């Protein structure tokens, strides 16, 4: 009988609500096509390294001690490894260990005979101009260099975008794009709505900063030109933050919603005013999968330039252009519908579960590197 596979992740695959949890669930499902899969949850804690009582379906739930100032951030945690062994977790019993993100797998003492694949989601973080002081930028650059040094410890990698993969042509890697998690069977029909929609984790700094910028620089002009326009901000955020956004005219920020489909169904189009961050913005792909065109930035569109070719996207080079693109689609529902249909066609071609599973199998079925 073939040895099992171990999936290491800070997010459980069994409660897929956030984007991180959904990608973990997709990876878990794809790995199950290759054999038995165990799940090891590993998260940082300011306290002592230890195990938590595992939840249903989880092999073990470990916490590793996170030191201040990033000290020993990528070094194995001896206490964590000891308590794992004491509780019957034998890393040598696996033929393959796949990790969501770099940090969790770096904390483990993995036998040389076990092949490893690391999912570098949110790799290559990009900052918007002027968002950080020099000292903060230098600190971030040092952290990025330190992370890159760890890559030689592992056998192969997944990248979410061609942009990130191109920076590491020396690595054995596969492009594993983010995909819409549960899109409708068919795109939603167009509506005469005048609602702009944003979907995403609003506590996440690039999302929060993008919404703040949109409200300050675009929303007043949009409301002046089209007083009937509304803005719906869907996603988890602290109550005080949502209340501040709702002080703007006709802005609603309900937080997490149970029926995301209803939000897309009742929207004219979506916005993704994101100027920083890493990986790819799944919100764009999800929007197109639901049949809604999206106004976004070059930072977001760059990740999809080869697969989407801007189909279904309005790419704004400035705040004024962002405003004008929103107004143009609000004023021309026929053009908006045609663009949304082009975007949906590209999603159906390039961003499917079948493609995702095939890419996982392609990388994880390879023989170990010599």
C-alpha positions in Angstrom: 0.0 0.0 0.0 1.3 3.5 -0.9 2.3 5.8 1.9 -0.2 8.6 2.6 0.2 12.3 1.9 0.4 15.0 4.6 -1.2 18.4 3.9 0.2 21.1 6.3 -1.8 24.3 6.6 -2.7 27.1 8.9 -6.3 27.0 7.6 -8.6 24.0 7.8 -10.0 22.6 4.5 -13.2 21.6 6.2 -14.8 25.1 6.7 -14.0 26.9 3.5 -15.3 30.5 3.9 -12.3 32.7 3.4 -10.2 32.6 0.2 -7.3 30.9 2.1 -9.6 28.2 3.4 -11.1 27.7 0.0 -7.8 27.2 -1.7 -6.8 24.8 1.1 -10.1 22.8 0.5 -9.4 22.7 -3.3 -5.8 21.5 -2.6 -7.1 18.8 -0.2 -9.6 17.6 -2.7 -7.1 17.4 -5.5 -4.6 15.5 -3.3 -7.3 13.0 -2.4 -7.3 11.9 -6.1 -3.7 10.8 -5.5 -4.2 8.8 -2.3 -4.9 9.0 1.4 -4.5 12.5 2.9 -3.9 13.6 6.5 -4.2 17.2 7.6 -1.8 18.9 10.0 -2.9 22.4 11.1 0.1 24.6 12.2 -0.4 28.1 13.4 1.8 30.7 15.2 1.2 31.7 18.8 2.9 34.1 21.2 2.8 31.4 23.8 4.6 28.1 24.1 4.7 25.6 21.3 2.1 22.9 21.9 -0.7 20.8 20.5 -4.4 21.8 20.6 -7.2 19.2 20.7 -7.7 18.3 17.1 -11.1 18.8 15.5 -12.9 16.2 13.4 -10.9 15.2 10.3 -7.7 16.8 11.5 -4.7 14.6 12.4 -3.2 17.2 14.8 -3.4 20.9 15.5 0.0 22.4 16.4 0.9 25.9 17.6 4.5 27.0 17.1 6.0 29.8 19.3 6.3 33.0 17.3 9.3 35.0 18.6 9.2 38.8 18.5 10.8 40.8 15.6 10.7 37.7 13.3 13.6 36.0 15.2 14.1 32.4 13.9 11.0 32.8 11.8 11.9 30.1 9.4 13.8 27.7 11.6 12.3 24.4 12.7 10.7 24.4 16.1 12.2 21.6 18.2 9.5 21.7 20.9 6.7 21.4 18.3 8.4 18.5 16.6 8.9 16.7 19.9 5.2 17.0 20.9 4.2 15.9 17.4 6.3 12.7 17.8 5.0 12.1 21.3 1.5 12.2 19.9 2.1 9.7 17.1 2.8 12.1 14.2 5.6 10.5 12.3 6.7 12.7 9.3 8.7 9.8 7.9 5.5 7.8 7.4 4.5 10.1 4.4 5.6 9.9 0.8 4.8 13.5 0.2 4.3 16.6 2.4 2.4 19.5 0.8 2.3 22.8 2.6 0.1 25.8 2.2 2.5 28.7 2.5 6.2 28.6 3.4 6.1 29.3 7.2 4.3 26.1 8.4 6.5 23.6 6.7 9.7 25.5 7.8 8.8 24.7 11.4 9.0 20.9 10.8 12.0 18.6 10.8 11.3 16.6 7.7 13.3 13.4 6.8 15.4 13.8 3.6 13.5 10.8 2.1 10.1 12.6 2.1 9.3 14.8 -0.9 8.0 18.3 -0.3 5.9 20.7 -2.3 5.2 24.2 -1.0 2.2 26.3 -2.2 3.6 29.9 -2.4 0.3 31.6 -2.3 0.5 35.4 -1.8 4.2 35.2 -2.8 6.0 38.4 -4.0 4.0 41.0 -2.0 3.8 44.3 -3.9 3.4 47.7 -2.2 1.6 50.7 -3.5 3.7 53.8 -4.1 4.2 55.9 -1.0 2.5 53.5 1.3 5.5 52.7 3.5 8.3 54.7 5.0 11.9 53.8 4.0 12.6 51.9 7.3 9.4 49.7 6.8 10.3 49.0 3.2 13.9 48.0 4.1 12.4 45.7 6.8 10.0 44.1 4.3 12.8 43.7 1.7 14.9 41.9 4.3 12.1 39.6 5.2 11.5 38.7 1.5 15.2 37.9 1.0 15.2 35.7 4.1 12.1 33.8 2.8 13.7 33.3 -0.6 16.7 31.6 1.1 14.4 28.9 2.5 13.3 27.8 -0.9 16.3 25.5 -1.4 15.1 23.4 1.5 12.2 22.0 -0.5 11.7 20.0 -3.7 9.0 21.8 -5.7 6.5 24.6 -5.6 3.1 25.9 -6.7 2.8 29.6 -7.8 -0.5 31.3 -8.3 0.5 33.7 -11.1 3.0 33.7 -14.0 4.4 36.9 -12.6 5.5 35.2 -9.4 6.7 32.0 -11.2 8.8 34.0 -13.6 10.9 35.4 -10.7 12.0 31.8 -9.8 12.7 30.0 -13.1 15.4 28.0 -11.3 12.8 26.2 -9.2 10.8 23.1 -10.1 7.4 24.6 -10.1 3.9 24.4 -11.5 1.5 27.3 -12.0 -1.6 26.6 -9.8 -3.9 29.5 -10.2 -6.6 30.4 -7.8 -10.1 29.5 -9.1 -13.6 30.4 -8.1 -14.6 28.1 -5.4 -18.3 27.6 -6.0 -19.4 29.5 -9.1 -22.9 29.1 -10.5 -23.5 26.7 -13.3 -24.4 29.6 -15.5 -23.5 33.3 -15.2 -26.2 35.4 -13.7 -28.3 37.4 -16.2 -27.6 41.1 -16.4 -29.7 43.5 -14.3 -30.8 47.2 -14.4 -29.2 47.6 -11.0 -27.0 50.6 -10.2 -25.1 48.9 -7.4 -21.3 48.6 -7.4 -20.1 45.6 -5.5 -16.8 44.8 -3.7 -16.3 41.3 -2.2 -13.3 40.5 0.0 -11.8 40.3 3.5 -12.1 43.9 4.4 -9.7 43.6 7.4 -6.9 42.7 4.9 -4.8 45.8 4.5 -4.7 46.0 0.6 -8.5 45.6 0.5 -9.1 48.1 3.3 -6.7 50.7 1.8 -8.2 50.2 -1.7 -11.7 50.9 -0.4 -10.5 53.9 1.5 -8.9 55.3 -1.6 -12.0 54.6 -3.8 -14.3 56.3 -1.3 -12.1 59.3 -1.1 -11.1 59.8 -4.7 -13.8 58.1 -6.9 -17.1 57.7 -5.1 -17.9 61.5 -4.8 -17.6 61.9 -8.6 -19.6 58.8 -9.3 -22.4 60.0 -7.0 -22.3 63.4 -8.6 -22.7 62.0 -12.1 -25.1 59.1 -11.1 -26.9 59.9 -7.8 -28.8 56.6 -8.0 -25.6 54.6 -7.7 -25.1 52.5 -4.5 -22.0 50.7 -3.2 -22.1 47.4 -1.4 -19.0 46.2 0.5 -19.2 42.6 1.4 -16.7 40.9 3.6 -15.6 40.6 7.2 -14.4 43.8 8.9 -14.4 45.3 12.4 -17.7 47.1 13.2 -16.1 50.5 13.6 -14.5 50.3 10.1 -17.8 49.3 8.5 -19.6 52.1 10.3 -17.1 54.6 9.0 -17.6 53.5 5.5 -21.4 53.7 5.8 -21.1 57.4 6.7 -20.5 57.9 3.0 -23.8 58.4 1.0 -25.5 55.2 -0.2 -22.7 52.9 1.0 -23.6 49.6 2.8 -21.0 47.4 4.6 -22.9 44.5 6.2 -19.8 42.4 6.8 -19.9 38.7 6.0 -23.0 37.5 4.2 -24.4 34.0 3.9 -25.7 34.4 0.3 -22.9 35.7 -1.8 -24.8 34.8 -4.9 -27.6 37.3 -4.0 -25.0 40.0 -3.8 -23.7 39.3 -7.3 -27.2 38.8 -8.7 -28.2 42.3 -7.5 -25.0 44.1 -8.7 -24.4 45.9 -11.9 -20.7 45.4 -11.8 -17.9 44.9 -9.3 -14.8 46.9 -8.3 -11.4 45.8 -7.2 -9.5 48.9 -6.3 -6.4 47.0 -5.1 -2.9 48.6 -5.4 -0.8 46.3 -3.2 -0.7 42.7 -2.0 0.5 39.4 -3.3 -0.7 36.4 -5.3 -3.9 36.9 -7.3 -7.2 38.5 -6.4 -9.7 35.7 -6.5 -12.5 38.4 -6.2 -11.9 39.2 -9.9 -12.2 35.6 -11.1 -15.3 35.1 -8.9 -16.9 38.2 -10.3 -16.5 37.0 -13.9 -17.7 33.5 -12.9 -20.9 35.1 -11.7 -21.3 37.1 -14.9 -20.2 40.5 -13.5 -17.6 42.7 -15.2 -15.0 44.2 -12.9 -13.2 47.6 -12.8 -9.7 47.1 -11.3 -6.1 48.3 -11.3 -3.0 47.2 -13.2 -1.7 45.6 -10.0 -4.6 43.1 -10.1 -4.9 42.8 -13.9 -1.2 41.9 -14.3 -1.7 38.5 -12.7 -4.3 37.6 -15.4 -2.8 39.2 -18.6 -2.0 35.9 -20.3 -5.2 34.0 -19.4 -7.9 36.7 -19.4 -6.3 39.2 -21.7 -8.5 41.8 -19.8 -11.7 40.1 -20.9 -14.4 41.4 -18.7 -12.1 43.8 -17.0 -11.8 47.6 -17.0 -8.3 48.4 -16.1 -7.9 51.9 -14.7 -4.5 53.6 -14.7 -5.7 56.4 -12.4 -8.4 57.4 -10.0 -10.1 59.5 -12.7 -10.1 56.6 -15.1 -11.4 54.2 -12.4 -14.3 56.6 -12.0 -14.9 57.0 -15.7 -14.9 53.2 -16.3 -17.5 52.7 -13.6 -19.7 55.4 -15.0 -19.3 54.1 -18.6 -20.5 50.6 -17.7 -23.3 52.0 -15.6 -24.5 54.1 -18.5 -24.1 51.3 -21.1 -25.6 48.0 -19.9 -25.3 46.4 -23.3 -21.5 46.9 -23.5 -21.2 45.8 -19.9 -23.1 42.6 -20.7 -20.8 41.8 -23.7 -17.7 42.4 -21.6 -19.0 40.2 -18.8 -19.8 37.4 -21.3 -16.2 37.5 -22.6 -14.9 37.3 -19.1 -17.1 34.3 -18.2 -15.9 32.5 -21.3 -12.3 32.9 -20.2 -13.0 31.6 -16.7 -14.7 28.5 -18.1 -11.6 27.9 -20.2 -8.8 28.6 -17.8 -10.0 28.5 -14.2 -11.8 25.2 -13.5 -11.6 22.5 -10.8 -10.4 20.0 -13.4 -7.5 22.2 -14.4 -6.6 22.8 -10.7 -6.7 19.0 -10.0 -4.6 18.2 -13.0 -1.9 20.7 -12.1 -1.7 19.3 -8.6 -1.4 15.8 -10.0 1.3 16.9 -12.4 3.5 18.3 -9.7 2.8 15.8 -6.9 3.2 12.7 -9.0 6.7 13.6 -10.1 9.6 11.5 -8.7 11.7 13.1 -6.0 14.5 15.3 -7.1 18.0 13.6 -6.9 
